[in-house]
């Protein structure tokens, strides 16, 4: 997990603003901010889209364990 980074860090490292990402993805700035602050989470398809835009692999992005656990249980 030493090489993982947050969604926000991936976006910043790609030199993109929330508005840039909104323009590329059609996802609202509020939703993107919510994802970056772990209030809500992108779907696998949305995460794949972000990774492509940010130039990262999905394995590089940190997703809290609580999300993984809740998806497995439900």
DSSP file (Angstrom, degrees, kcal/mol; ACC not computed):
  #  RESIDUE AA STRUCTURE BP1 BP2  ACC     N-H-->O    O-->H-N    N-H-->O    O-->H-N    TCO  KAPPA ALPHA  PHI   PSI    X-CA   Y-CA   Z-CA
    1    1 A X    >         0   0    0      0, 0.0     3,-1.4     0, 0.0    61,-0.0   0.000 360.0 360.0 360.0  -1.6    0.0    0.0    0.0
    2    2 A X  T 3   +     0   0    0      1,-0.3     0, 0.0     3,-0.0     0, 0.0   0.768 360.0  49.2 -63.5 -25.9    3.0    2.3    0.1
    3    3 A X  T 3  S+     0   0    0     56,-0.1    -1,-0.3     2,-0.0     2,-0.1   0.414  87.2 110.3 -95.1   1.7    2.4    3.3   -3.6
    4    4 A X    <   -     0   0    0     -3,-1.4     2,-0.3    57,-0.1    57,-0.2  -0.449  45.4-171.9 -79.0 151.9   -1.3    4.1   -3.2
    5    5 A X  B     -a   61   0A   0     55,-2.9    57,-3.0    -2,-0.1     2,-0.1  -0.937  25.1-102.1-137.9 161.2   -2.5    7.7   -3.4
    6    6 A X     >  -     0   0    0     -2,-0.3     4,-2.4    55,-0.2     5,-0.2  -0.334  33.2-110.7 -78.3 163.6   -5.8    9.4   -2.8
    7    7 A X  H  > S+     0   0    0     55,-0.3     4,-2.3     1,-0.2     5,-0.2   0.904 120.2  51.2 -59.1 -41.2   -8.2   10.5   -5.5
    8    8 A X  H  > S+     0   0    0     28,-0.3     4,-2.9     1,-0.2     5,-0.2   0.933 109.8  48.2 -63.8 -45.2   -7.4   14.1   -4.7
    9    9 A X  H  > S+     0   0    0      1,-0.2     4,-2.9     2,-0.2    -1,-0.2   0.890 110.7  51.9 -62.8 -39.0   -3.6   13.5   -4.9
   10   10 A X  H  X S+     0   0    0     -4,-2.4     4,-1.4     2,-0.2    -1,-0.2   0.914 112.2  46.2 -63.1 -42.0   -4.0   11.7   -8.2
   11   11 A X  H  <>S+     0   0    0     -4,-2.3     5,-2.0     2,-0.2    -2,-0.2   0.940 114.5  46.4 -65.1 -47.0   -6.0   14.6   -9.6
   12   12 A X  H ><5S+     0   0    0     -4,-2.9     3,-1.9     1,-0.2    -2,-0.2   0.910 110.6  52.8 -62.6 -43.2   -3.5   17.2   -8.3
   13   13 A X  H 3<5S+     0   0    0     -4,-2.9    -1,-0.2     1,-0.3    -2,-0.2   0.804 106.1  54.0 -62.8 -28.8   -0.6   15.2   -9.6
   14   14 A X  T 3<5S-     0   0    0     -4,-1.4    -1,-0.3    -3,-0.2    -2,-0.2   0.411 116.2-121.1 -83.1   2.5   -2.3   15.2  -13.0
   15   15 A X  T < 5 +     0   0    0     -3,-1.9     2,-0.4     1,-0.2    -3,-0.2   0.888  65.7 139.4  57.9  44.6   -2.4   19.0  -12.7
   16   16 A X      < -     0   0    0     -5,-2.0    -1,-0.2    38,-0.0     2,-0.2  -0.923  43.9-143.8-117.7 143.1   -6.2   19.0  -13.0
   17   17 A X     >  -     0   0    0     -2,-0.4     4,-2.1    -3,-0.1     5,-0.2  -0.532  34.0-105.6 -91.7 167.9   -8.7   21.1  -11.1
   18   18 A X  H  > S+     0   0    0      1,-0.2     4,-2.6     2,-0.2     5,-0.2   0.892 125.0  53.7 -59.1 -37.9  -12.1   19.8  -10.0
   19   19 A X  H  > S+     0   0    0      2,-0.2     4,-2.3     1,-0.2    -1,-0.2   0.881 105.6  52.6 -64.8 -37.7  -13.6   21.9  -12.8
   20   20 A X  H  > S+     0   0    0      2,-0.2     4,-1.7     1,-0.2    -1,-0.2   0.932 111.7  45.8 -60.4 -45.9  -11.3   20.2  -15.4
   21   21 A X  H  X S+     0   0    0     -4,-2.1     4,-2.5     1,-0.2     6,-0.4   0.897 110.6  53.4 -66.9 -40.7  -12.4   16.8  -14.2
   22   22 A X  H  X S+     0   0    0     -4,-2.6     4,-2.9     1,-0.2    -1,-0.2   0.923 108.7  50.1 -58.5 -44.2  -16.1   17.9  -14.3
   23   23 A X  H  < S+     0   0    0     -4,-2.3    -1,-0.2     1,-0.2    -2,-0.2   0.856 115.6  42.7 -63.6 -35.6  -15.6   19.0  -17.9
   24   24 A X  H  < S+     0   0    0     -4,-1.7    -1,-0.2    -5,-0.1    -2,-0.2   0.804 128.2  26.4 -79.9 -31.0  -14.0   15.7  -18.9
   25   25 A X  H  < S-     0   0    0     -4,-2.5    -3,-0.2     2,-0.2    -2,-0.2   0.687  90.3-128.7-109.4 -22.9  -16.4   13.4  -17.1
   26   26 A X     <  +     0   0    0     -4,-2.9     2,-0.3    -5,-0.4    -4,-0.1   0.499  64.8 133.6  81.3   2.7  -19.7   15.2  -16.7
   27   27 A X        -     0   0    0     -6,-0.4    -1,-0.3    -5,-0.1    -2,-0.2  -0.707  62.8-106.7 -86.6 137.1  -19.6   14.5  -13.0
   28   28 A X     >  -     0   0    0     -2,-0.3     4,-2.5     1,-0.1     5,-0.2  -0.205  17.9-121.4 -64.4 153.2  -20.5   17.5  -10.8
   29   29 A X  H  > S+     0   0    0      1,-0.2     4,-2.6     2,-0.2     5,-0.2   0.871 114.7  56.0 -59.8 -37.8  -17.8   19.2   -8.8
   30   30 A X  H  > S+     0   0    0      2,-0.2     4,-2.1     1,-0.2    -1,-0.2   0.911 108.4  46.5 -62.9 -42.4  -19.8   18.5   -5.6
   31   31 A X  H  > S+     0   0    0      2,-0.2     4,-2.3     1,-0.2    -2,-0.2   0.926 112.4  49.9 -65.8 -44.5  -19.8   14.7   -6.4
   32   32 A X  H  X S+     0   0    0     -4,-2.5     4,-2.4     1,-0.2    -2,-0.2   0.918 111.6  48.8 -59.7 -43.6  -16.1   14.8   -7.2
   33   33 A X  H  X S+     0   0    0     -4,-2.6     4,-1.6     1,-0.2    -1,-0.2   0.888 108.9  53.4 -62.8 -39.9  -15.4   16.6   -3.9
   34   34 A X  H  <>S+     0   0    0     -4,-2.1     5,-2.6     1,-0.2     6,-1.1   0.895 109.7  48.2 -62.4 -40.8  -17.5   14.1   -2.1
   35   35 A X  H ><5S+     0   0    0     -4,-2.3     3,-1.5     1,-0.2    -2,-0.2   0.923 110.2  51.5 -64.0 -44.5  -15.5   11.2   -3.5
   36   36 A X  H 3<5S+     0   0    0     -4,-2.4   -28,-0.3     1,-0.3    -1,-0.2   0.783 112.5  46.1 -65.4 -26.5  -12.2   12.9   -2.7
   37   37 A X  T 3<5S-     0   0    0     -4,-1.6    -1,-0.3    -5,-0.2    -2,-0.2   0.279 112.4-119.4 -99.0   9.8  -13.3   13.4    0.9
   38   38 A X  T < 5S+     0   0    0     -3,-1.5    -3,-0.2     2,-0.2     3,-0.1   0.767  79.4 123.0  58.1  30.7  -14.6    9.8    1.2
   39   39 A X  S   <S+     0   0    0     -5,-2.6     2,-0.3     1,-0.2    -4,-0.2   0.826  86.5   2.2 -83.5 -36.1  -18.2   10.9    1.9
   40   40 A X  S    S-     0   0    0     -6,-1.1     2,-0.4    -9,-0.2    -1,-0.2  -0.853  78.9-130.1-137.3 174.6  -19.4    8.9   -1.1
   41   41 A X        -     0   0    0     -2,-0.3    -6,-0.1    -3,-0.1     2,-0.1  -0.972  15.4-116.4-135.0 144.6  -17.6    6.6   -3.6
   42   42 A X        -     0   0    0     -2,-0.4     2,-0.0     1,-0.1   -10,-0.0  -0.386  35.9-109.8 -71.4 155.0  -17.4    6.3   -7.3
   43   43 A X     >  -     0   0    0      1,-0.1     4,-2.8    -2,-0.1     5,-0.2  -0.282  37.1 -99.4 -71.0 170.3  -18.6    3.2   -9.0
   44   44 A X  H  > S+     0   0    0      1,-0.2     4,-2.3     2,-0.2     5,-0.1   0.895 126.4  50.6 -59.9 -40.0  -16.0    0.9  -10.6
   45   45 A X  H  > S+     0   0    0      2,-0.2     4,-1.9     1,-0.2    -1,-0.2   0.908 111.9  46.8 -65.5 -41.5  -16.8    2.4  -14.0
   46   46 A X  H  > S+     0   0    0      2,-0.2     4,-2.4     1,-0.2    -2,-0.2   0.898 111.8  50.8 -67.4 -39.8  -16.4    5.9  -12.7
   47   47 A X  H  X S+     0   0    0     -4,-2.8     4,-2.7     1,-0.2    -2,-0.2   0.897 108.7  51.9 -63.7 -40.3  -13.1    5.0  -10.9
   48   48 A X  H  X S+     0   0    0     -4,-2.3     4,-2.1    -5,-0.2    -1,-0.2   0.907 109.3  50.5 -61.1 -41.6  -11.8    3.5  -14.1
   49   49 A X  H  X S+     0   0    0     -4,-1.9     4,-2.2     2,-0.2    -2,-0.2   0.915 111.7  47.6 -62.7 -44.4  -12.7    6.7  -15.9
   50   50 A X  H  X S+     0   0    0     -4,-2.4     4,-2.8     2,-0.2    -2,-0.2   0.914 109.8  52.6 -63.9 -42.9  -10.9    8.8  -13.3
   51   51 A X  H  X>S+     0   0    0     -4,-2.7     5,-2.7     1,-0.2     4,-1.1   0.903 109.8  48.8 -61.0 -41.3   -7.8    6.5  -13.4
   52   52 A X  H  <5S+     0   0    0     -4,-2.1     3,-0.4     2,-0.2    -1,-0.2   0.929 113.6  46.6 -63.2 -44.8   -7.6    6.9  -17.1
   53   53 A X  H  <5S+     0   0    0     -4,-2.2    -2,-0.2     1,-0.2    -1,-0.2   0.874 117.3  43.5 -64.1 -38.7   -7.9   10.7  -16.9
   54   54 A X  H  <5S-     0   0    0     -4,-2.8    -1,-0.2    -5,-0.2    -2,-0.2   0.545 110.0-120.0 -86.0  -8.2   -5.3   10.8  -14.0
   55   55 A X  T  <5S+     0   0    0     -4,-1.1     2,-0.3    -3,-0.4    -3,-0.2   0.866  71.1 125.6  71.4  35.9   -2.9    8.4  -15.7
   56   56 A X      < -     0   0    0     -5,-2.7    -1,-0.3    -6,-0.2     2,-0.2  -0.875  61.1-119.0-125.0 156.1   -3.1    5.9  -12.8
   57   57 A X    >>  -     0   0    0     -2,-0.3     3,-1.6     1,-0.1     4,-0.5  -0.629  30.4-117.5 -85.9 153.8   -3.9    2.3  -12.4
   58   58 A X  G >4 S+     0   0    0      1,-0.3     3,-1.2    -2,-0.2    -1,-0.1   0.857 116.3  61.5 -59.2 -33.6   -6.9    1.4  -10.2
   59   59 A X  G 34 S+     0   0    0      1,-0.2    -1,-0.3   -55,-0.1   -56,-0.1   0.718  96.8  60.9 -64.9 -19.7   -4.5   -0.4   -7.8
   60   60 A X  G <4 S+     0   0    0     -3,-1.6   -55,-2.9   -56,-0.1     2,-0.4   0.699  87.8  87.4 -78.8 -19.5   -2.7    2.9   -7.3
   61   61 A X  B << S-a    5   0A   0     -3,-1.2     2,-0.5    -4,-0.5   -55,-0.2  -0.685  76.8-130.7 -92.1 129.4   -5.8    4.6   -5.8
   62   62 A X        +     0   0    0    -57,-3.0     2,-0.4    -2,-0.4   -55,-0.3  -0.649  26.2 179.1 -78.0 124.4   -6.5    4.3   -2.1
   63   63 A X        -     0   0    0     -2,-0.5     5,-0.1   -57,-0.1   -22,-0.0  -0.998  35.7-108.7-123.0 125.0  -10.1    3.2   -1.3
   64   64 A X    >>  -     0   0    0     -2,-0.4     4,-1.2     1,-0.1     3,-1.1  -0.148  19.8-123.2 -55.3 145.6  -10.9    2.8    2.4
   65   65 A X  H 3> S+     0   0    0      1,-0.3     4,-2.6     2,-0.2     5,-0.2   0.799 108.0  68.4 -57.7 -31.3  -11.4   -0.7    3.7
   66   66 A X  H 3> S+     0   0    0      1,-0.2     4,-2.3     2,-0.2    -1,-0.3   0.856  98.5  51.0 -60.5 -34.1  -14.9    0.2    5.0
   67   67 A X  H <> S+     0   0    0     -3,-1.1     4,-2.2     2,-0.2    -1,-0.2   0.941 110.1  48.2 -67.0 -46.7  -16.0    0.5    1.4
   68   68 A X  H  X S+     0   0    0     -4,-1.2     4,-1.7     1,-0.2    -2,-0.2   0.908 113.6  48.0 -60.9 -42.2  -14.6   -2.9    0.4
   69   69 A X  H  X S+     0   0    0     -4,-2.6     4,-2.0     1,-0.2    -1,-0.2   0.915 111.1  49.3 -65.4 -43.7  -16.3   -4.5    3.5
   70   70 A X  H  X S+     0   0    0     -4,-2.3     4,-1.7     1,-0.2    -1,-0.2   0.853 110.5  50.7 -68.0 -32.5  -19.7   -2.9    2.9
   71   71 A X  H  < S+     0   0    0     -4,-2.2    -1,-0.2     2,-0.2    -2,-0.2   0.863 111.2  48.7 -70.9 -35.7  -19.7   -4.0   -0.7
   72   72 A X  H  < S+     0   0    0     -4,-1.7    -2,-0.2    -5,-0.2    -1,-0.2   0.866 113.7  46.1 -71.8 -35.7  -18.9   -7.6    0.2
   73   73 A X  H  <        0   0    0     -4,-2.0    -2,-0.2     1,-0.2    -1,-0.2   0.854 360.0 360.0 -74.7 -35.5  -21.5   -7.8    2.9
   74   74 A X     <        0   0    0     -4,-1.7    -1,-0.2    -5,-0.2    -2,-0.2   0.440 360.0 360.0 -89.7 360.0  -24.4   -6.2    0.8
